[in-house]
């Protein structure tokens, strides 16, 4: 059975690079009817944040990346790690290192200068006694030979064993380090495939040594190139490297974000739109690109607009209410309003702002629009249109369109002397949804109120 995992450290919020890693692991497990596990690597007690754990779980709930079994917290597995640490010490594959902070600093400074360190980092490698002083536990790295593995993305990867120093597997306070606990947990949780960022590539060699020391089966590794910004550099918050839930707050649909992320570093021909079912059926980590992918916000916006257009209105109404406080569920023209906006907006936040703009009478009017369209004769036309509406009862957009055209013909005036001014009266500007649809959504009485409001403001020039 294929078993994959996502193993974030709760020291900060989950960013989209992490979500993409989780998605790749999730897809591979689901495709193979396997298991996808979530493990919180919270051994760094000083930097761990509960709100970061909560944010990770919220992001999984929002995107629908369901995990199997209970969440595994490394902080609750200390006894397991101690057992394996003691086993390595007993086998002579690890040792207690008593180097002081000053000695370690001297070694670091010499290496930075390219000089021979005054003290060998392996000073206590073959030391048999015990000292009454603080110590860390180091793993005995082989002094010769190569460490190699076949990476599912990058191909054969090798390093000379002597390039990896005897690395620390337990700190002086007894807490185990990342490479040790990651290897132990991946074994204990039965991992068969590990898909992660290529910033972990160097760590893999150390973890392979731990697997070998215990005689464990080695999982298949796939190291995924990082996501860069559009200029090819490391992503920043400005580029979109923000908390995943920020995308929800900005009005992106989860399926749009997942579709966007699956295409960052993986492809299937020229196909751009993927349902979750298609992603599961088509995804294979061996098809992940070797080169870094580039974040393209325009592509994300395009995908999001596609999914908004193809979402049921009922779903969008609920999201608008729950996420943005815009409640139109009982509005009698909600279908017209949503149908119009679905074709225009890129995000739900934008839709919410447009609805608020439509349903709230304008408090101010665009100066350029007023200067261009609100003239003396236009105020007169609007006053006559108010009277004209008394004998009309338009409700649906076609009926409003007919009413406006009838008035234009009766007055023998061009559309620019009625329609742009009407829109300014409704929303304070000349931009927006189809005018007939706008008037239909507002209803006759509200339309008349807003026309009267504009007349009262601009009738004296």
N, C-alpha and C positions, 0 to 999 in steps of 0.2 A: 504494500500500500504506500502511495506517495503521501508523505507528511512534510508540510512546509510550516514556516512560522514568520511572524513579524515581531521583532524584539526591540522596541524603542526604549531609550533612557528618558525618564520623566524629569528632565532638567529644563525643558522648555516645551513650547507648544509643538504639535505635529505639523510639519510643513509639507508642501506638495511633493517634495522629493521623497519623503518618508511614505506618504500615501501611495505614490507610484510603486515603491518597493512592496508595500503591503498588497496592492492590487495584483502585481505580477505573481506573488506567492499564492494569493487567494485563487486567482484564475487557474494556476497550474494544479492546485489541490482539487478544485471543483471539476476541472476537466477530467481528472483521473479518478473521480469518486474517492478522493483521499481525505485527509484532514488538514485544516488550517488552524494553527494555534497562535494565541497571543500571549507574549511573555513580556512582562515589565522588568527591565533591567535596572533595579533601584538599589544597587549596592553602594552608590555614592551618597551617603547619608547627608552630607553637607549641602549638596546641590539639588537633591530631589525636591519636587514640589507636588503637593497633592492636586493642585489645580491643573497641573500638566497631565497627570493621570486621568483626571476627569475629562480634560479636553480631548485626549486620545480616544477615550471610550465614546464620547459624544460624536467625534468624527467618524468612527466606525458605525455607530448607529445611523447617522445621517446618510452615509454613503451606501449602507446596506452590506458592508463587508462583514458578514457574520462569521464568527470564529467558533471552533469546536471545543467543547469542554470548558473548564473554568480557566480564568486568567491565571497565569503562573507569575508569582511575584518572587524575584530572587531573594528579597529580604527575608522571606519566610523559609529559606532553604539552607540556612547556615550549617546545620548539622550534616547535611549531605556533602557540602563542600569540605568541611573539616575531615570527614571520613576519607575523601579522596586525597586531600592534602597529606594526611598521615600515611596513606598508602604509598604515595610517591616518596616521602621521606624514608619510609621503611625499606623501599626497594633501592634506595640510593640514587633515585632519579631526580631528586630535588634536595636542596640543602638550606640550612640557616645561614644567612649572610649578616654579619655584624658590622659592616661598614658604617661609619658615622656620616651624618649630614655633611660635615666638613670634608671628609674624604671623597664622598660622592661629588661634591661641588668641585673639588680639585680635578677629578677625572673629567667632569663635564667641561670645565674651562680649558683643559689641555686639548680635548677633542675639538673644541670650537676653534682653537688656534692652529689645529693640524699638528699638534705635538704629541709625543709619546706620553700617556698618562703616568703620573708618579706612582700610582697604585693600580694593581690589576683588579678589574671589576670582579674577577673570579677568585679573589684571594682566599675565600673560605670554601671553595668548591670541594676540596678534599680534606677539609678540617674535620677531625673526628670527635673533638671534645665539645663541651658546652660552656658558654660564657654567660656571666650574670649581667647581661646588658641587652638593650633592645635589638631586635633582628627582624629582617624580612625573610620570606622564603623565596628562593630563586629556583627556576627549572634548569636542569643540566642540559644545555643545548649541545648537540654533537659538535666535536671540534673539527671534523672533516666531513667530506662528502657533500651531496646536494639534497635539497628538499624540493620535491616537485609534485605538481598535481595538474590534472587536465581540467582547465576551466571551461565551462559550457559556453561562455561568450568569447573569451580571449584566447582560448587554446592552451597549449602547454605552458605552464609557468614554473620557473625554477629559480632558486637562489642558492648560493654557497652557504652551507651550514654555519661557517665561521663568521658570516656577515651578521648573524643574529646572536646578540650577547645573551648571557644567562638572564632571562627576563624574570621579573618579579611576578609571582603567582599569589602571594599573600603579603599584605602590608604589615607594618610593625604593630598595628592594633589587632592583627589577626584576621582582618577582613580580606577576602579573596579579590583578585583583580579581574578585569573584564575578560581577557583571553582565556583564563582558566575556567571561570564560571560559564562562559558561553559554550566552551567545548563540553563541559560536564552536562549542562542542560540540554544541549543539542543531542547528546548521546542518550540521556535519561528520557527525553521526550520522543525519542525514536525518529529524529529528523532524517529524511532521505534526500531532500533537495533544499539547498539554501541559496536563495536569490537575494542579493544585497548590493549596496553601492560599492563601487570600486575603491572607495576610500578605505575599505576593509581588506583590500588585497594583501597588504603586508601582514595584517593580523592572521590571515589564513595559515601562513607558514608556521606560526607559533602554535596555532590550534591543531594543526596536523601533527606536530610533535607530541602534543598531549594525547591525541587519539592513539598514536603509535605506542606511547608509553603504557597505555592501558590495554592495548590490543583490541581497540574498538573498530567497528566498520566505519569507514569514512563516507560522509554524505557527498552528493554531487554539488559542486559549487558553481554559481553563476554570478559574476561580478559585473554589475550594470554601470556604464559610464554615467557621470553626473549630468544634471540638467543645467545648462548655461543660459544666460540672458540672450537677447537678440544680437548682441555684439560679440557673443562668444566668450564672455567673462563669467566669473562666479556670480550667481544670483544674489540680489539684495532684496530688502523689503520693498523697495521701490519697483523692482522687477516682478514681484509677486511671491517672493519667498516669505509668506506670512502664515499665520495660523490657518489651518484648513477651514475652520469655522468662519473665518473672515469671508471666504467665498460664499458661504451661505448668507451672511449678513449683507453681502453686496448683490445678492439676488441671482446667484448661479444655481442651476438645478444639479443635483448630485450625479445624475446620469451623464450630463454634459461634461462635468469635471472628470469623471472616470473615462469617458470617451476621449477627452483631450489628453489625459495622462497616458492611456494605453498607446497612443500614437507618438508619445515622446520616447523614442528609442525602439519602437517595434512597429512593424507594418505588415499588411497583407495586400500585396499589389498596390493599386491606387485607391483602395477603399478608404473613405474618411469617416463615414457614419457606421458605428458598431453598436448594436444592442448588447445588453449584458450576455444574452444567450450566444450571440455571435462571438463575442470576446472569448467566452469559455470554450467554444468549439474550435476556434481558430488559433488561440494563443499557444505558442511553444517557446520556452525560454531560449532555445538554440537559435531562434530568429531575431533575438535582441541585437541591435546594432552595436558595433564595436566603438563607434565614435560618439562623443557627447551629443545630446539633443539640445535644441534651442527652444526656449519658451517664447511663444508667440501669442500675445494677448488678443490680437485680431482673430486668430483661429479659434481661441476659446470663446470669444464673443459670438462668432459665426455659429459655432456648434450650439451655444446656449440659445441663440435665437431660433435655431432649428428645433430644439427640443421644446421650447416654449410654444412655438407654432403648432407642434404636434401633441401638446398636452391637453387633456380634457379641461374645459372651462371650470368645471366643478373643483378640480384639483388646484387650479391656479387661484380661484377665489378663496379657497381654504388657506393656501400658503400666504396670500396677500394679507388675510386677516391675522393669521397666527404669527407671521414673521415681521410684518410691517405695519400692523394696526389699521389696515384699510379694510373695512367691512362693507362689502357690497352684496353679500349673500341674499339679502331681502330686497335689493333694488330691482324694480320691475324691468329695467332695460339693461341689466347686467350682461346679458349675452351679447348684445350689440356692442357694448363698451369693451368687453374682453376680446371679442372677435376683431374689432378695429385695432386695438393695441397689440394684439399678438403678432400682427404683421409688421409692426413698426419698431418694437423695443428689442434690446439686446439682453436685458436683465429684468428680473422681477422688481428690483429696487427702482429701476427706471419706470416700469409699469405702475408701481405704487405712486411714484411722484407725479406721473401724468394723470392718474385717476384723481389724486388729491387736487391737482391743478384744475381739473375739469369740474369737480363737485364743489369746490370752494369758490365763491364769487371773488372776482379779482379785486385786490385792494389797490393795485396800481396798474398802469397801462404802459406798454413799451413806447418810449418817446419817439423812436424812429418810425414805428408803425403808425402812431397817432399823427405825426407830422405828414406822413405820406398819404394817409387815407381819410382822416377825419377833417372834412371841410364843411363849410356852411351848408352846402346842398346835401351833403351826406347826412348831417344831423336832421335835416328836413325829411330826407328819405326814410330814416329810421323812425322818425315820429309818425310818418304815414304808414310805415310797415306795422307799427304797434296797433294802429286803428284797423289796418287790413286783417290782422290776426284775430280780431274780435269775432269775425264771422267764419273763422276757419277752426278746424279741430284736428291738425296733423299729429299723428302719433309715431308712425314708423318712418324711417329715413326716406323712402320713396315719396311719402306724403309731404314731408318737409321740402324735399327737392322740388316737387310740383308746386308747392305754395310759393317758394322763392322765384321760380321761373314765371309763374303767373303774375307776380308783382312786377318783375322786370319788364314783362311784355306790356303790362298795363301802364307802367310809367315810361316805357320806351327808353330805358337806361341800360348802360352796360353793367355786367356783373361786378366790376371793380367798385361800383358806387353803392353796392349793397353787401356783397359777400365778405370781403375782407373786414369792413367795419363791423359786421355782425359777429365775426369771429373775435375781433378785438373786444367787443362788448361781452362776449361769453367768457374768454380766458385771459384777456389782457394782452394778447399777441396774435400774430397772423399764422403761427405754426400750430400743427396739431392734427388730430384725426379728421376724417371726412366731415365737412360742415353739417350736412344733413343728419349724419349719425350723431354728431355732437348735440344738435338741437333736439333730436329725438331722445337722447339720454337725459337731457335736462328737463324736458317737458315744457309745454306751452307757458305755464304760469311763471316758471323760473326764467325762461327765455325773455319774457316780457319785463320781468324785474331787472334783469341785467341790461337790457336795452335802455330802460328808463334810467338806470344808474349811470350809464355812459352819457346819455343825453344831458342829465343833470350836471355832470362834470364838465362837459365840453360845449354846451349850447351857446355860450357867449365867447366870441373870438375877437 
